[in-house]
Structures are given as C-alpha cells and as structure tokens.
Amino acid sequence: MKNMKNMKNSFQNDSAIELPINIVVMLVVGMVALAALIAIIPPPTKNMSVNIDESGINGSTLKSGNTIIVSANVAKNPLTLEVKITASDPDGNPVRNANVVLRGLGGVATATTDSDGTATLITDDAKVKLGANQNEGTMDLKITANGFYDYDKMDAVMIVKTN
C-alpha cells in the first residue's frame, strides 16, 4: 500500500505527462485558427470574356470581332471602340465597373463598364498617329476588375494607313 501511495505521489508531481497534453491542446487550437483564416479568404479569381462589339473611326462603319483592323486616317478622326465584358462562367454575367484602357500609337482612351458590362472608348482626335514611314500600327487593350484576372490583349486594334 505504501508503494502505491508513493507511486501516486510521484505521478502527481511529474510534469512530464502535462507536456504532451499541452502540445495536443496547442495543435487543436492552431488548427481551429487556421480553419478560421481559410474561411475568410475571398473566393478564387475568375477569368473574364471580352468581346469587341464595335470598332471604327468616326464616320465609318463599325466592325465587330476580337482583333479589329481599321483602315483610316487616324490623325484627323477619333477611334471609337465598344467592348462588352462578361464573366467566363456558364452564366456569362456582365462584369460591372471594370476599368478598360486602350493604349498605343501615342493615344489612350479609358472607360468604365456599365451595368451591362459595356464600355465605349473614344480616343482624342489628334493623339493617335502613325509615324511618317509607318503604314500600320497597333493598340493594346487592358481590362481590370475586382474578383477577376486582368485581361491584356496585345495588338487588339490594328490601324492601317489609307491614302
């Protein structure tokens, strides 16, 4: 009986048993904290689908497609570009409040999409110019929106000089 009592006292005074229990408790608390952090991470970003609905020089017929070739003297007329932006999911919902930038050949046009996902870009009259010995040039399209990957299309609009 005396040996049992001594054995019981030695276990009560031994802190070696508490160490594994503390580690298990800390591990559980850490896992709960990690799960809470993962739960507040926003949903993954989605791709967007961009279609250039219409494009052309003022006074000319607007054409549709994802790469536009415009034949005109752009030094005298502004370039108009209408884009429609939708999410690349089965529903194809419009992307609202996306920033759209068309840039190149010394000119730039910016717009923000409306509730239908449509934006109309119009360049300044005298800003977009081809060089003296340049018969063609291109403009790039960049679109950014919250919750979506950025869309960059190099050479989205090709300007071809007409005589």
N, C-alpha and C positions, 0 to 999 in steps of 0.2 A: 504494500500500500504506500509505503514511504517512497519507493522508487517511482510509482505512478505520479505521486504528488510532485516530486522533483522534475519529472519529465514534463508535466503540465506547466509548471512554472518556467521551465526553460523554453517552451514554445511561446508562452505569453511574452517573454522578454526578447524573443528573437525577432528582429525587424527584417530578416531575410525573406520571410513569407510575404510581407507587405509590398516589397519591390515588384514582383510580378503582377500583383493586383493593381498597383498604381500604373504600370505600363499598359495593362489592358484597358483601364479606365481612360487613360490619355488617348489611346488608339481609337476607342469608340467616340470620344468627344471630337477628335480630329476628323474622323470620317463623317460625322454629322456636320461639322463646319464646312468640309469640302463639298458635301452634297448641297448645302445651302448656297455656297458660292456658285456651283454649277447651275443651280436652278435660276439664278438671277442673270445669267449670261443671255444676251439677246439672241433671237433665232438666227440661224446662219443667213448669210447674204445670198441674194438671188441674182440671176442674170436678167438683163432686160433685152427685149427685142426692139430694134429700131428700124423703122421704115421711112424713107424719104418719100413723102406722098407727092410733093410737087416741087419743082425747081425750075428756075429760069431767070432771064433778065427781064426787067420791067418792059412791058410792051410785047414780049414774045410769049409763045405758047409754053406753059409749064409742063414738064415731063415727070413721070414717076419712076422709081427704082432706087436701089441702094447705092449705086455709083452713078452720078449724073455727069453727062458731058454737055457743056453749054457752049454753043457757038455764038459769040457776040463780041462786040467791042465793049469790054467791061470798064474801060476808063470813063465812059460817058454815062453809064447806066448802073443803078444798084442791082445787086444779085439778090433774089428772093428765094428762100428755101423754107419749105414747110415740112416738119418732121412729126411723126406720130410714134410715141414710145409706149410700149406695153410690157408687162412682166412676162418672162419666158416660162410660164406655167400653163397647165391645161386651160385655166380660166382666161388668161390673157388680159387681165385687168390693166387699165391705163395707169401709167406712172405719173403721179401728180407732183408738182413743184420740183421737177428735175431741172438742173441748170444745163443749158445747151450752148456750146461755143463753137462757132465756125471760124477758122483762122487760116490765113495763108495769103500769099501774094500781096503783102502789105496791108491787108484789110482784116477786119474782125467784125463779127456780129454775135450778139448774145441775146438769149431769151430764156424764159422760164415756162415750163409746160403748164397748161391749164387743167381743169378737172377732167377733160377728155384725153389728157396725155399728149396734146398737140401744142407745138410751138412754131411760130413763124419768125424766121431770121431775115433781116434785111441789112445788107452792107451799106456803108456810106458810098455816095456817088463816086468820088474821085480817089478812094483809098485802094481799091483792088485794081492792080495794074500788072500787065505783063511787061517784061523787060524789052529793050529796043530790039534785040535779036532773039527774042523768045516767042515762039509760036503757040506754046501751051504751058499751062501750069496747073497746080493742084492746090486744093484747100482741104484741111483736116477738120474732122468733126469729133468733139469730145462732149460726153454727157455724163453728169454725176447726179446721183440721187441717194438719199438716205435709205439704207437697207439693201442696196444693190451694188454689184461690182461696177466700177467705172467702165464706160464704153468709149473706146478710142478707135476711130476709123481713119486711117491714113488715106489720103487721096480720095476722100468721099465725093468731092466735086472736082471735075477737071474742066478747066477753062481753055477753049481753043480759039485762037485769034482768027477773025474773019476779015477779009479785005473789002 
